[in-house]
Amino acid sequence: MATTQHQRAPGGGQPPGEPVRVPFPVVDEVARHCAQDAEPSTVHIEIHLPGRVDEERLRSAFAAALARHPRALMRERPRGPLARRYEWELTEAPDTDPVSFPPCAPGALERARAGALDRAPALTASPPLRLDVVREPDREGCVLLFTVHHTALDGPACLRLAATAAEIYSDSPAPPSPAPARPDAAPLPRQARTPALARPAQVAPGSPGPAPVPGNAMLLAELPVPRRESGAPYTVNDQLMVATALTVAGWNRAQGAPGADRRPLRITMPVDDRTRGPEMPIGNGTRLVEVGFTAAELAPGTDVAALLRATAERTRALKAQPRPQLGHGAGLLTVPLLPVAARAALTRGLRVAAGPWTSTTLLSNIGRIPYPLDFGDAGRATAVWFSAPARMPRGLTFTTASTGGRLHLALRWSRTLLGESDGARLLDLFTRHLAATSSEAI
């Protein structure tokens, strides 16, 4: 990990007194190429606490957390028109205070949520995130609502920052967090494969209204974690994957989407192999894999138990397969042979051309929150919600996390694809299909 020391590296590097520069990794560069104001690429995280935090203590704790994770203190370095790389500058301290306390007023949480979807933090000021501490007069406790620019950071990295801030705020170091379990390498099962040139189904349009406003909308829900028999060959993540696939397939049939009974579904799933301890690398650290389903597997009356077993084989094999974060092709787009501006135009053009072959949707399951998120006299987190960007052509994402034995689900969608009533219908479908994966229903 780079440091914020302002010194010349052995054998060259930045002159003394200049911030350390870090070239954009592949994930950051591709995200930067495809950034657009109409659908900001933000990750929204909200941590619900039963009590209220002290303003000065929280500001101090979060500043100390950033100092412990200096890779989060970054800003995009200005570049010339012929520059061949984007670069981060690592700063010794925040350029602006990322913590704010909006007035305690009715509707404050809804306004903060809307802001998290509509306004991305600037990449030109360190750090590229903001934290709103939201309070409402008729609501006990408070909500720590993070808005993260996904070009720079992902949800798990920001959660690590929040966990460090909680440890400092409460003066109670958390127990070590176990590293994510990674299965042994295994060949990809035959039933996971779909024809390489087969166009996957896309989420069918709903009723966004006569003049939909660009951007994302979101619906949050708290659900029971589906039960599994002891020793079941599948995980909760597999149950969520099956519920997501059945939800989208059922939605497309109900909407009369062309090819709904023929086209396969492909669901993007982030895989995170990073340790969760204080040494966790900060940035965009997940790699993306795609879980395939045939149309026949998702037909009405499908054998859910068999589908769960097949899905478990697929996800287990995909997690074990070594793979670049965005696949093998993305690295070619970021080779600095051409100026950044030329590569950006090429990347955006390829993204549009590849739209029909983009995966159907994204399921990001954070899993059980690995930190106590104990803020001392403000209490431990009672709920944690995440939401991932839902830009077109996917236009719909499912993000889940569990706290205190409850599943916290965020549906996020592009307002050019779906309307508010569509979100409610999709939530109802997902709730029913998730319940169908429970051991009590199989």
C-alpha positions in Angstrom: 0.0 0.0 0.0 1.3 3.4 -0.8 2.0 5.8 2.0 1.4 9.6 2.3 5.1 10.3 3.0 6.3 13.2 0.8 9.7 11.9 -0.1 11.5 10.8 -3.2 11.3 7.0 -3.7 14.7 5.2 -4.2 15.8 5.4 -7.8 13.3 8.2 -8.7 9.6 9.0 -8.1 8.0 12.2 -7.0 10.2 15.2 -6.0 10.3 16.0 -2.3 7.2 17.9 -1.1 4.8 16.5 -3.8 2.0 14.1 -2.9 2.6 10.5 -3.7 1.0 9.6 -7.1 -0.7 6.2 -7.8 -1.8 5.2 -11.3 -5.4 4.3 -11.5 -5.9 0.5 -11.3 -7.9 -1.1 -14.1 -11.2 -1.0 -12.3 -10.8 2.7 -11.4 -9.8 3.7 -14.9 -12.7 1.9 -16.6 -15.1 3.4 -14.1 -13.6 6.8 -14.7 -14.0 6.4 -18.5 -17.7 5.6 -18.2 -18.6 8.2 -15.5 -21.7 10.3 -16.4 -23.6 12.9 -14.5 -27.0 11.5 -15.4 -26.5 8.3 -13.5 -23.7 9.0 -10.9 -21.7 5.9 -9.9 -22.2 6.0 -6.2 -22.3 3.4 -3.4 -24.8 4.2 -0.7 -24.3 2.8 2.8 -26.4 3.6 5.9 -25.6 2.4 9.4 -28.5 2.7 11.9 -27.6 3.3 15.5 -30.0 3.2 18.5 -28.4 6.3 20.0 -27.0 9.6 18.8 -23.3 10.2 18.3 -21.4 13.2 19.6 -20.5 15.5 16.8 -16.9 16.4 17.7 -16.1 12.9 18.8 -17.3 11.4 15.6 -15.4 14.0 13.5 -12.3 13.2 15.4 -12.8 9.4 15.2 -13.4 9.5 11.4 -10.4 11.7 10.8 -8.3 9.2 12.8 -9.7 6.3 10.8 -8.7 8.0 7.5 -5.2 8.5 8.9 -5.0 4.8 9.7 -6.2 4.0 6.1 -4.2 6.6 4.1 -5.1 5.0 0.8 -8.6 6.5 1.2 -7.1 10.0 1.3 -6.9 10.4 -2.5 -7.9 12.8 -5.2 -7.6 12.7 -8.9 -4.5 14.5 -10.1 -4.9 17.1 -12.8 -3.6 16.0 -16.2 -2.7 17.4 -19.6 -4.6 16.6 -22.8 -2.0 14.0 -23.9 -1.7 12.3 -20.5 -1.6 8.5 -20.8 -2.8 7.7 -17.3 -5.2 8.9 -14.7 -3.4 9.2 -11.4 -4.5 9.5 -7.7 -2.7 11.9 -5.4 -2.5 10.7 -1.8 -2.9 13.6 0.6 -1.7 13.8 4.2 -5.1 15.1 5.4 -8.6 15.6 3.9 -9.0 18.5 1.6 -12.5 19.1 3.0 -14.3 17.7 6.1 -16.2 14.7 4.8 -18.5 14.6 7.9 -21.7 16.7 8.0 -24.6 17.0 10.4 -27.7 18.1 8.5 -30.4 19.8 10.5 -32.6 17.5 12.6 -35.8 17.7 10.6 -38.7 15.6 9.3 -37.8 13.8 6.0 -34.0 14.3 6.6 -33.3 10.6 5.9 -35.2 10.5 2.6 -33.3 13.7 1.5 -30.0 12.2 2.4 -30.8 9.0 0.5 -31.8 10.9 -2.5 -28.6 12.9 -2.3 -26.6 9.7 -2.2 -28.1 8.5 -5.5 -28.1 11.9 -7.3 -24.8 13.6 -6.3 -21.4 11.8 -6.3 -18.6 13.2 -4.2 -16.0 15.0 -6.2 -12.9 13.0 -7.3 -10.8 16.2 -7.2 -11.1 16.5 -3.4 -9.7 14.0 -0.9 -11.4 11.8 0.3 -13.9 10.9 -2.5 -16.7 10.2 0.0 -19.0 12.0 2.4 -20.7 11.0 5.7 -24.0 12.6 6.6 -25.2 12.0 10.2 -28.9 12.0 9.9 -31.4 12.7 12.7 -35.1 13.2 12.7 -37.3 14.6 15.5 -39.7 11.6 15.5 -36.9 8.9 15.1 -34.8 7.6 17.9 -31.1 7.3 17.3 -29.3 8.4 14.1 -28.2 7.1 10.8 -24.6 7.3 9.5 -25.2 7.7 5.7 -22.1 7.3 3.5 -22.0 8.3 -0.2 -18.9 6.8 -1.9 -17.7 7.5 -5.4 -17.4 4.1 -6.9 -14.5 5.1 -9.2 -12.4 5.2 -6.1 -13.8 2.9 -3.4 -16.3 0.1 -3.0 -18.7 -0.7 -0.2 -16.6 -3.1 1.8 -13.7 -0.7 1.9 -15.9 2.1 3.2 -17.3 -0.3 5.8 -13.8 -1.0 6.9 -13.3 2.8 7.4 -16.6 2.9 9.4 -15.5 0.0 11.6 -12.2 1.7 12.4 -14.0 4.9 13.2 -16.3 2.9 15.6 -13.3 1.3 17.3 -11.7 4.7 17.8 -15.0 6.4 18.9 -15.8 3.8 21.5 -12.2 3.1 22.5 -12.8 -0.6 22.2 -10.7 -2.4 19.5 -12.7 -5.0 17.7 -11.8 -8.7 17.7 -9.9 -10.0 14.6 -12.1 -10.5 11.6 -11.6 -13.8 9.7 -10.6 -13.7 6.1 -13.3 -14.7 3.6 -13.3 -18.5 2.9 -12.3 -19.3 -0.6 -13.1 -22.8 -2.0 -10.5 -24.9 -3.6 -10.1 -24.5 -7.4 -12.6 -26.6 -9.3 -13.6 -26.8 -13.0 -16.6 -24.8 -14.0 -19.6 -27.2 -14.1 -21.1 -27.9 -17.5 -24.6 -26.8 -16.5 -23.2 -23.3 -15.7 -22.2 -22.7 -19.2 -24.4 -20.9 -21.7 -23.5 -20.3 -25.4 -20.8 -17.7 -25.6 -22.7 -15.6 -28.2 -26.1 -16.0 -26.6 -27.6 -12.6 -25.7 -28.8 -12.7 -22.1 -32.2 -11.4 -21.1 -32.4 -7.8 -20.0 -34.7 -6.5 -17.3 -38.0 -5.7 -19.1 -39.0 -2.0 -18.9 -41.8 -1.1 -16.5 -43.7 2.1 -16.1 -41.2 4.9 -15.4 -43.7 7.6 -16.3 -44.2 9.9 -19.3 -41.1 11.9 -18.6 -38.8 9.9 -16.3 -36.0 11.9 -14.5 -32.5 10.5 -15.1 -30.8 8.8 -12.2 -31.5 6.1 -9.8 -34.3 5.3 -7.3 -34.2 2.9 -4.4 -36.3 0.8 -2.1 -35.1 -0.7 1.2 -36.6 -3.7 3.0 -35.8 -5.8 6.0 -36.5 -9.5 5.6 -35.9 -12.7 7.5 -32.8 -14.6 6.5 -34.0 -17.8 4.7 -33.5 -20.9 6.7 -31.2 -23.8 5.6 -30.9 -27.3 6.9 -27.7 -28.1 8.8 -25.2 -29.4 6.3 -27.1 -28.0 3.2 -24.8 -27.9 0.2 -25.7 -24.3 -0.6 -25.3 -21.0 1.2 -27.5 -18.0 1.9 -25.7 -16.3 -1.0 -27.0 -19.2 -3.3 -30.5 -18.7 -2.0 -30.3 -15.0 -2.7 -28.9 -15.8 -6.2 -31.8 -18.1 -7.0 -34.4 -15.7 -5.6 -32.9 -12.9 -7.8 -32.9 -15.1 -10.9 -36.5 -16.2 -10.4 -37.6 -12.6 -9.6 -36.2 -11.2 -12.9 -37.5 -14.2 -14.9 -41.0 -13.8 -13.4 -40.9 -10.1 -14.0 -40.0 -10.4 -17.6 -42.7 -13.0 -18.2 -45.3 -10.7 -16.6 -44.1 -7.8 -18.7 -44.4 -9.9 -21.9 -40.7 -9.3 -22.7 -39.6 -10.8 -26.1 -37.6 -14.0 -25.6 -38.5 -14.2 -21.9 -38.9 -18.0 -22.2 -35.8 -18.5 -24.4 -33.0 -16.2 -23.3 -30.6 -17.2 -20.5 -30.1 -14.9 -17.5 -26.6 -13.9 -16.4 -26.2 -12.3 -13.0 -23.1 -10.4 -12.1 -21.7 -11.3 -8.6 -18.9 -9.4 -6.9 -16.4 -11.7 -5.1 -14.2 -10.2 -2.4 -11.1 -12.1 -1.3 -9.7 -9.4 0.9 -9.0 -9.8 4.6 -11.5 -7.8 6.8 -8.9 -6.8 9.4 -7.3 -3.4 9.9 -4.8 -4.2 7.1 -7.6 -4.6 4.5 -6.6 -3.0 1.2 -8.7 0.1 0.6 -10.0 0.8 -2.9 -12.0 -1.2 -5.4 -11.1 -4.7 -4.4 -13.8 -7.0 -5.7 -13.7 -9.1 -8.8 -16.8 -9.7 -10.9 -18.0 -13.1 -12.1 -21.2 -14.0 -13.9 -23.6 -16.8 -12.8 -25.6 -18.2 -15.7 -29.1 -19.7 -15.7 -30.9 -21.2 -18.7 -34.5 -20.1 -19.4 -35.7 -23.7 -18.7 -34.2 -23.6 -15.2 -36.3 -20.5 -14.4 -39.6 -21.7 -15.9 -42.7 -21.7 -13.7 -42.8 -24.8 -11.4 -39.1 -25.2 -11.4 -37.5 -27.5 -8.8 -36.1 -25.0 -6.4 -34.1 -27.5 -4.4 -32.4 -28.8 -7.6 -31.8 -25.2 -8.7 -30.2 -24.3 -5.4 -27.8 -27.3 -5.7 -26.8 -26.4 -9.2 -26.4 -22.7 -8.3 -24.1 -23.7 -5.4 -21.9 -25.7 -7.7 -21.6 -22.7 -10.1 -20.9 -20.1 -7.4 -18.4 -22.3 -5.6 -16.5 -22.9 -8.9 -16.6 -19.3 -10.0 -15.2 -18.1 -6.6 -12.4 -20.5 -6.8 -11.3 -19.6 -10.4 -8.5 -17.0 -10.6 -9.7 -14.1 -12.7 -8.9 -10.4 -13.2 -11.3 -8.1 -11.5 -13.1 -7.1 -14.7 -12.1 -10.0 -16.9 -9.3 -10.4 -19.3 -10.5 -7.8 -21.9 -10.6 -4.8 -19.5 -6.9 -4.8 -19.0 -6.3 -4.3 -22.7 -8.4 -1.1 -22.6 -6.2 0.4 -20.0 -2.8 -0.2 -21.6 -1.3 3.3 -21.8 -0.4 3.3 -25.5 -2.9 6.1 -26.3 -3.8 9.2 -24.4 -6.4 8.8 -21.7 -9.0 10.8 -23.7 -8.7 8.5 -26.7 -9.0 5.4 -24.5 -12.0 6.9 -22.8 -13.8 7.4 -26.0 -13.0 3.9 -27.1 -14.1 2.4 -23.8 -17.4 4.3 -23.9 -18.1 3.2 -27.5 -17.4 -0.4 -26.7 -19.7 -0.2 -23.6 -22.6 1.0 -25.8 -21.9 -1.6 -28.4 -21.7 -4.4 -25.8 -24.9 -3.2 -24.1 -27.1 -6.0 -25.5 -24.6 -8.6 -24.1 -24.3 -7.0 -20.6 -25.4 -9.3 -17.8 -29.1 -9.2 -16.8 -28.6 -7.7 -13.3 -26.2 -7.6 -10.4 -26.5 -9.2 -7.0 -24.0 -7.9 -4.4 -24.3 -9.8 -1.1 -22.1 -8.3 1.6 -23.1 -11.2 3.9 -23.1 -11.0 7.7 -21.5 -7.7 8.7 -18.1 -8.8 10.1 -17.7 -5.8 12.5 -19.6 -5.0 15.7 -19.9 -1.3 14.6 -20.0 -0.4 18.2 -20.2 3.4 18.7 -20.1 3.3 22.5 -22.9 5.3 24.1 -24.6 5.6 20.7 -24.9 1.8 20.6 -24.2 -0.9 18.1 -25.5 -0.9 14.6 -29.0 -2.4 14.4 -29.2 -2.4 10.6 -26.8 -1.8 7.7 -28.0 -1.2 4.1 -25.9 -0.9 1.0 -26.9 -0.1 -2.6 -24.9 -0.5 -5.7 -25.2 1.7 -8.8 -27.9 0.7 -11.3 -26.9 2.4 -14.5 -28.3 1.3 -17.8 -28.1 -1.1 -19.6 -28.6 -3.3 -16.5 -30.8 -0.8 -14.8 -31.5 -2.9 -11.7 -29.3 -4.1 -8.8 -29.9 -6.1 -5.7 -27.7 -5.5 -2.7 -28.0 -7.4 0.6 -26.3 -7.5 4.0 -27.3 -9.1 7.3 -27.2 -7.7 10.8 -28.7 -9.2 14.0 -30.2 -12.1 12.1 -32.1 -9.9 9.7 -31.5 -9.5 6.0 -31.3 -5.9 4.7 -32.1 -5.6 1.0 -31.7 -2.6 -1.3 -33.4 -2.6 -4.7 -31.9 0.1 -6.8 -33.0 0.9 -10.4 -32.6 3.3 -13.2 -35.6 5.7 -13.4 -35.5 5.5 -17.2 -36.3 1.8 -16.9 -38.6 1.4 -13.9 -41.0 3.4 -11.8 -41.8 3.5 -8.1 -44.7 1.0 -8.4 -42.4 -1.3 -10.4 -39.9 -1.4 -7.5 -42.7 -2.4 -5.1 -43.7 -5.2 -7.5 -40.1 -6.5 -7.8 -39.7 -6.4 -4.0 -42.9 -8.5 -3.6 -41.6 -11.0 -6.2 -38.2 -11.2 -4.5 -39.7 -11.7 -1.1 -41.9 -14.6 -2.3 -39.1 -16.3 -4.2 -36.6 -15.9 -1.3 -39.2 -17.5 1.0 -39.5 -20.4 -1.5 -35.8 -21.2 -1.0 -36.2 -21.7 2.8 -35.8 -25.2 4.1 -39.3 -24.9 5.4 -40.7 -24.5 1.8 -38.5 -26.9 -0.1 
